[in-house]
Amino acid sequence: MKKVNIMLDSIAAVKEFVDIVFRYDFDVDLTSGRYAVDAKSIMGIFSLDLTKKIELVAHTDDVADFFEKISKYTVD
């Protein structure tokens, strides 16, 4: 399990992000405050506060390729 913070600041960013996540077989969760959603769910993502950083949890140890693909969304 690996964690990183991301920002999704537009509808286009959410759509592109979900398209990337769908390519991977492992589970990916997004957490904002006390809410957690499946990162493959566009509706779930839009239920989060997208004006703040979102914690991403990838449920796999092989994340190098995945993190490279989502690197434009990662923040400190």
C-alpha positions in Angstrom: 0.0 0.0 0.0 1.4 3.4 -1.1 0.1 6.9 -0.4 0.4 10.2 -2.1 -1.5 13.5 -2.2 -3.2 14.7 -5.4 -5.2 17.7 -6.6 -7.9 17.4 -9.2 -8.9 21.0 -10.1 -11.2 20.6 -13.1 -13.7 18.3 -14.7 -11.2 17.4 -17.4 -8.6 16.5 -14.8 -11.1 14.2 -13.0 -12.0 12.4 -16.2 -8.4 12.0 -17.3 -7.4 10.8 -13.8 -10.2 8.1 -13.8 -9.2 7.0 -17.3 -5.7 6.4 -16.0 -6.8 4.6 -12.8 -9.1 2.3 -14.8 -6.0 0.8 -16.6 -4.8 -0.8 -13.4 -6.1 -4.0 -11.7 -5.4 -3.0 -8.1 -7.7 -0.9 -5.9 -7.1 2.8 -5.5 -8.9 4.9 -2.8 -9.2 8.6 -2.4 -9.7 10.2 1.0 -10.7 13.7 1.9 -11.4 14.5 5.5 -13.5 11.6 6.8 -14.8 10.6 3.3 -13.2 7.8 1.3 -14.2 6.8 -2.3 -13.1 4.5 -5.0 -10.8 6.3 -7.4 -12.4 4.6 -10.3 -15.8 6.3 -9.6 -16.3 9.7 -11.2 -19.4 10.3 -9.1 -17.5 9.4 -5.9 -14.7 11.8 -6.8 -17.1 14.6 -7.4 -18.5 14.0 -3.9 -15.2 15.1 -2.4 -14.0 18.6 -1.7 -11.8 19.2 -4.8 -10.5 22.5 -3.6 -8.2 20.7 -1.1 -5.5 18.0 -1.4 -6.9 14.5 -1.6 -5.0 11.5 -0.2 -4.6 8.7 -2.7 -4.0 5.1 -1.4 -2.9 2.5 -4.0 -3.4 -1.0 -2.7 -0.3 -2.5 -4.3 3.5 -2.5 -3.8 4.2 -2.1 -7.6 3.3 1.6 -8.0 6.2 3.0 -10.1 4.4 3.0 -13.4 1.1 4.1 -11.9 2.7 7.0 -10.0 4.5 8.1 -13.1 1.2 8.2 -15.1 -0.5 10.3 -12.3 2.5 12.5 -11.6 0.9 15.7 -13.0 -1.8 15.4 -10.2 0.6 14.8 -7.3 1.3 17.6 -4.8 3.3 17.8 -1.6 
